[in-house]
Amino acid sequence: MGVVIDGVARAAEGIRTIEDYKTWVRTEVRRIFPHEMLASGLGHINAGGVGLDTVVTVDFPMRHIQQLRNKVGAIDSPALRRFIATREPVLFEAEHPWPDAPPQWTEAVRNNGLVNIASHGVIDDETCLASYQSFHRVPGRLCERHAEVLRQLAPLMHRVAWRVIERTQGADRAARLASLSEREAEIAQWIKLGKSNSEIAGLSNVSENTVKHHLTSIFGKLGVETRAQLACWLIEHEAVAKPGFVTKVV
């Protein structure tokens, strides 16, 4: 199996975009781990545990994604929670559910045709990055062989998916930041430090009205609406992180 994984890894070297990633999953990953649908989640380790920031879907029903969202918009499921608790591959057959599987979730899995779920991921305590690969419609009965392949696939998919997401998001944020004028970039940094308009006016030797004018322009270029959002945007960009609790699906 190691040689097969090496071949899949070589095929991943040229991946640059999310669409490249999806094509790689369909052509290469499915070859060694047959399945019909994938939800590839990526997130960060935080004080509350692990939060998914982005889910890359490959032929996955959006209806089920919406059913997994909790009250604050994040995606959650018993299978994901089991992985986070054990850090081991999770195998679930809708026709042979776990005794403690929530009936509502099991029914949703059946109704959406997601029978036979095989999932695993990576929780990297050193980088605080996590990923979770949830394969659906895996043919046949699930067994230890599936778990073993997942143990080899998960680290590779973690590296490839994060490389794509960070390149995509980093490039977009960098482009937006580069669109600011020198004065706007300076004022944005003062906002991040918690300075008021009057303080910024004094520090920059301009009027408060000028500061307000620049802020309007900054908000429009960066796609934020408030000073607090602007500060968060800058902090997240510098930390190469993602905002909020709501999971983005792509």
N, C-alpha and C positions, 0 to 999 in steps of 0.2 A: 504493500500500500504506500510505502514511503516514496517509491519511484513515481507512482501515479500522482501523489500530492505535489512532487517536484515539478511534474509537467503542468499541473494546474497553476502552480506558482509562477512558472516561466510565462505562461499565457497572460498572467496578470500584470506583467512588467510594463506594458504599454497603456494601461488604463489611466485615463485622465479625467473623465467625466462620469456623472451618475449614469448616463445612458451606456457608457462603456462598461460600467460595473454590472448593470443589468444584463447586457449581452454576454458578458463573461459568466455570470451565474447560469444563464440559459444554455450556453454551449459547453462550458467546461465543468462547472460545479455539478450540474445535473448528470453529467456523464459518469461521475464517480459516486454521486449520491442522488439517485433518482428521486424526484419530487415534482410537484406541479406548481407550487406556490411558495414564496418566501417573503417573510417580513424581517428585514435586517435593521435592528435597532442600535442606535449609538447614543451614549450619554456620558455623564460625569459622576464620579463618586463625590458625595457631599455629606454634610453632617447628618442628614436624614437617611442616608443609605445610597442608593443608585437611582438617578433620574434619567429617563430617556429624553434626549433633546430632538433627535431626528429618527424617523423610520423610513428606510428605503424599501419600497414594495416592488415585488416582481410577480406580476400576474396574480396579485392578492386582492380579495374583495374589500373595497373601501367600507362597505356596510359593516363588516366585522370590526374594522379599525374603530369606527364610531361607537360600536357597542362596547369596546374595551376602554373608552375614555372615562376617567373619573370626573368628579365635580369641578376640578380645577383645570381640566383639559389634558391631563397627562394620560398616557396609555399604561394599563395595568392588566395583569392576568394571573391566574393561579400558577400557570406554567412558568411565567417569568419570576414570580415570587419564589417558587421552588428552586429555580436555578440560582437566584441570588442567595438563598439560604444555604444551599449545598455546594454550589459552584461545580456541579456535576451535570452530565447530559440528562435531559428530561425526555422521557418517552411517554406519550399519552395516546391511547386508542379510544375513540369516542364510543365504540361498541363494548369496550371493557374498561370503563372509567375507574379512576381511583375511588376508594370508599369515601374520601373526604373532598372529592371534587364538587364544587358548588353546582347544583342541578341547573341553574340558569345559564351558567357558562357552558356546561356540557351540552345543553340544548342548543345554544347559539353556535357552538362548534359544529354540531350535526346539521343544523338548518343551513349553515353557510358552506356545507360540503367540505369541511376542513378535517375530516377524519384522518387519523394517524399523524400526530404531531411529534416531530423529533427536533429538539432544540438544545442549543448549548451556546456558550459565549466565553468572554474573557473579562475579568475584572482586574485591572492592573493598578494595584495600590501605589505603585511608584509614580506613574504618570497621572493617576486619578481619572483615567479613561476606561470606559466599559463598552462592551458590545454584546449583542444577543441575536443569534441567528435562529429563527423559528421556521422550520421547514414543514410544509403541509402537503397532504395527499401523498405521503410516502407509501409506495406499494408494499403489500405483504404484511405479515406480522412483524412488529418491532422487537428487536432483540439486542444483545450485547454487541453484535457486529455493527449495528447502526451507531451505538454509543462510541465505539472505538474510532469509527471514521469521523464522527463529530469532534472527538478530542484532537484529531489531526487537522481538521478543516477550520475549526473556530479561530485559532491564532492567526492563520493566514488571512481569513476573511476580515478579522479585526484590523490587521495592518492595512489591507487594501482599502476597506471602506473608510477608515479614518483618514488615509492619505487623500482620498477623493474629496471627502467632506471638508477637510481643512483647506485643501487647495481651492475648492469652489467658494467657500465662505470667506476665506482670507482674501482672495482676489477681489471679491465684490466689496468687502469692507475697505480694503486698501484703495480701491478705485474711488469710492465715495469720499474717503478721507482726503485723497489727493485733489479732489475737486474744490476743496476749501481754499480760499485765498490765505495769504500769510497772516493777515489780521484776524480772519475768521478762525484759523487754527489756534491762534494765540488766545482768543476769547473762549473758545471751546475748552481749552486746558484750564483756564481760570474757573469756568463753570464746574469742571470736574473737581476742582479743589474747594468748591463751596462758596466762591466769592459772589457777592451781590452785584447788581448792575452798577450801583454807585461806586463800589470798590473797584470794579473793573474799569470804569470810566477814569478813575484817578490813576490806576496803574498803567493804563494804555494812553492816557492823555487825550481822551476824546470825550464827547458829551454822552449823557445817558441815552439820549435818543439815538445816537449813532450805535451804541451798544445794542439797543433793542432792534435796530435795523439789521445789524449783523446776525443777531440771534435768529431772526425770522429766516434769513438766508441759510444759516447753518441747519436749522430744523428741516427745511425743505430738502437740502442736499443729502442729509443723513437719514431722512425718513423718520424723525422723532417728533414728538409733540410737546414735550415738557422739558424743563431743566433736569429733572431727575432722570428721565429717559436718556437724555444726552450724556449725563455723567455715567450711567450704566453702560451705554453703547461704547463709550471710550474705554472704560475699564475692561469690558468684555473683549474688545478688539485687541487691547494690549495683552490680555491673558490668553488669546486665541481660544475663547470659550463661546458659549451660546446662551442666549437670554431666556429667562423665565422658566415656567413649569410646563407650559403648553407644548406638547410634542408636535414637531413639524413632520408631515408625511410627504415624501417625494417619490 
